[in-house]
Amino acid sequence: MQVSEIFYSIQGETSYAGRPCILVRLAGCNLDCSYCDTRYARHGGTTMTVDDIVQKVAEHTVRLVMVTGGEPLLQDETPELTRRFISKGHTVLVETNGSLDVGVIPEEAVRIVDMKCPDSGMADRMLLSNLDKVRNRDEVKFVISSRKDYLWAKELARKHSLPQRATVLLSPTHGVLEPRELAGWILEDQFDCVMQLQLHKIIWPEKQRGV
């Protein structure tokens, strides 16, 4: 597998935010979002086997593991890596960009499906059938850069009954949309969602990697 980085940190997003976590960031991505903050993971990486990765993670006693990218589902070994972590008693989050079939992710894992809104430039690449595969433990994330993005996300959530079937996450694009503006829209519409900020960027604003 091609691995961009493996690091121990505070989980910065999802409903697991604030918890100590091991993040396995795989290299390679099939999208090019306007606000991407991990461009270094789009190419390259270090070649590691599934055993190598599992052993590296085992250096820590933390039970929460996130497999992310890049886009982790581009690598055929990702489902097996996920199963290995699950077999060792980890709670496993798999964050995917919404363009590839989430059905390959093992049932025991938590799917974090990051649906790209219009301002990302990648909305037309989304595999909308993924929204029919999410379950109660899964989370659907929307990164919001504008009012247009917000209305798009709200309509997609309504159309697919997402608040009734999964956790819906709304995150303002860091440095683009003021959090209070997004909060105002959510409150005005009584949108059943979880607003989140990128906690790692608040804690370590000077760091670009390893957080």
JOMO-V637380 format. One record per pair of residues at least 24 apart in sequence whose ideal C-beta (glycine too) atoms are under 8 Angstrom apart, sorted by the first residue. I is the first residue (numbers start at 0). J is the second residue. D is the distance in Angstrom with one decimal. If there is no record, write none. Layout:
# JOMO-V637380
i=(I/I)
j=(J/J)
d=(D/D)
This chain:
# JOMO-V637380
i=(0/0/0/0/0/0/0/0/0/0/1/1/1/1/1/1/1/1/2/2/2/2/2/2/3/3/3/3/3/3/3/3/4/4/4/5/5/5/6/6/6/7/7/8/8/8/9/9/9/10/10/10/11/11/11/11/11/11/12/12/12/12/12/12/12/13/13/13/13/13/13/13/14/14/14/14/15/15/15/16/16/17/18/19/19/20/20/20/20/21/21/21/21/21/21/22/22/22/23/23/23/23/23/23/23/24/24/24/25/25/25/25/25/25/25/25/25/26/26/27/27/27/27/27/28/28/28/28/28/29/29/29/29/29/29/30/30/30/30/30/30/31/31/32/32/32/32/32/33/33/33/33/34/34/34/34/34/34/34/36/36/37/37/39/39/40/40/41/49/49/49/49/52/53/53/53/53/56/56/57/62/62/62/63/63/63/64/64/64/64/65/65/65/65/65/66/66/66/66/67/67/67/68/68/68/70/70/70/70/71/72/72/72/72/72/73/77/77/78/78/78/81/81/96/97/97/97/98/98/98/99/100/100/100/101/101/101/102/109/109/109/110/110/110/111/111/111/112/112/112/112/113/113/113/114/114/114/114/114/115/116/116/116/116/116/116/116/116/117/117/117/118/118/118/118/118/119/122/127/130/130/130/131/133/133/133/134/134/135/135/136/137/137/138/138/138/138/139/139/139/139/140/140/140/141/141/141/141/142/142/142/143/143/143/143/143/143/144/144/144/144/145/146/149/149/153/153/156/156/162/162/162/166/167/167/167/168/168/168/168/169/169/169/170/170/170/170/171/173/173)
j=(25/46/47/48/49/52/74/76/77/80/25/26/27/43/44/45/46/74/26/44/45/46/47/52/37/39/40/43/44/45/68/69/40/208/209/52/55/56/208/209/210/59/61/199/209/210/198/199/202/63/65/198/197/198/199/200/202/210/140/168/170/195/197/198/199/92/94/111/138/140/168/195/138/166/168/193/63/65/92/195/198/198/63/61/63/61/63/64/65/56/59/61/63/64/65/64/65/67/52/56/64/65/66/67/80/67/68/69/66/67/68/69/70/71/73/74/77/68/69/68/69/70/73/74/68/69/70/73/96/70/73/96/98/99/124/70/96/98/115/121/124/120/121/115/119/120/121/142/118/119/120/144/118/119/142/144/172/173/175/173/207/68/69/207/208/68/69/69/76/79/80/83/80/80/83/84/87/84/89/87/88/89/90/89/90/92/89/90/91/92/91/92/93/94/111/91/92/93/94/92/93/94/94/95/96/95/96/98/99/95/99/100/101/103/104/99/103/104/103/104/105/105/108/121/125/126/129/124/125/126/126/126/128/129/129/132/133/132/136/137/138/134/137/138/137/138/140/137/138/139/140/140/141/142/139/140/141/152/155/142/141/142/143/144/147/148/151/152/147/148/151/144/145/147/148/172/144/151/159/155/159/161/159/161/164/165/164/165/164/165/165/165/166/165/166/167/168/165/166/167/168/168/169/170/167/168/169/170/170/171/172/169/170/171/172/176/181/171/172/175/176/176/184/181/184/188/190/190/192/190/191/192/193/191/192/193/192/193/194/195/193/194/195/194/195/196/197/196/197/200)
d=(6.5/7.3/5.6/7.1/6.7/6.7/5.4/5.1/7.7/7.0/6.5/4.1/5.9/7.4/3.6/7.2/6.2/6.8/6.3/5.3/5.2/7.7/4.9/6.6/7.7/6.8/4.0/7.3/4.9/7.9/7.5/6.2/7.6/6.3/6.4/6.9/5.3/6.8/8.0/4.5/7.6/5.4/6.8/6.5/7.0/5.3/6.5/6.4/6.5/6.7/6.7/7.7/5.2/4.2/3.2/7.0/7.8/7.0/7.3/7.4/6.8/5.8/6.0/7.1/7.9/6.5/7.7/5.6/5.7/7.3/6.6/7.4/6.3/5.5/7.3/6.1/6.4/8.0/6.5/6.2/5.1/6.4/5.5/4.9/6.8/6.4/4.4/6.9/5.7/5.1/5.6/5.6/7.2/4.9/7.4/7.8/5.0/6.2/6.1/6.8/6.7/7.0/5.0/7.1/7.6/5.4/6.3/6.5/6.9/7.2/4.8/5.1/7.7/4.7/7.8/5.8/7.0/7.3/5.3/6.9/5.0/6.5/4.9/6.9/5.9/4.5/4.6/7.2/7.3/5.6/6.1/7.7/6.2/7.6/7.8/6.9/5.5/6.2/6.9/4.7/6.0/7.2/7.2/6.2/4.4/6.5/5.4/8.0/6.4/5.6/5.0/7.7/7.9/6.6/6.6/6.6/4.9/7.6/6.7/7.2/7.8/7.6/7.1/7.8/6.7/5.9/4.3/6.4/5.7/5.8/5.1/6.0/6.2/7.5/5.2/7.0/7.2/7.1/7.9/7.5/6.5/5.5/5.8/7.1/5.1/7.4/4.6/7.2/5.2/7.2/7.6/4.3/7.6/6.2/7.9/6.7/7.2/4.9/7.2/7.9/7.7/4.2/7.4/7.9/7.5/6.6/5.1/7.3/6.9/6.3/4.3/7.5/7.6/6.6/7.6/7.3/7.7/7.9/5.2/6.4/6.0/5.1/5.1/7.7/4.9/6.4/6.0/4.8/6.1/5.6/6.5/6.6/7.8/7.0/4.9/5.6/7.6/5.7/5.4/6.2/6.9/7.9/4.3/7.3/7.4/5.0/6.1/6.8/7.2/5.0/6.9/4.6/7.9/7.1/6.1/6.9/5.7/7.4/6.8/7.6/5.7/6.5/6.4/6.8/7.9/3.8/5.4/5.8/5.8/6.0/5.6/3.8/5.4/6.8/5.1/7.6/7.4/7.3/7.9/7.3/4.3/6.7/6.9/7.2/6.0/4.3/7.1/6.8/6.7/6.6/8.0/4.7/7.3/6.1/4.4/7.6/5.6/5.4/7.3/5.5/6.9/4.2/7.9/6.5/7.5/6.9/5.4/7.2/5.2/7.9/5.6/5.7/6.6/5.5/6.5/5.9/5.7/7.8/4.2/5.0/5.6/6.7/7.3/6.8/5.4/6.7/6.1/7.8/7.3/8.0/3.9/6.7/6.0/7.0/4.1/6.8/6.8/5.2/7.9/5.5/7.2/5.3/7.2/7.5/5.0/7.0/6.8/7.3/5.6/5.7)
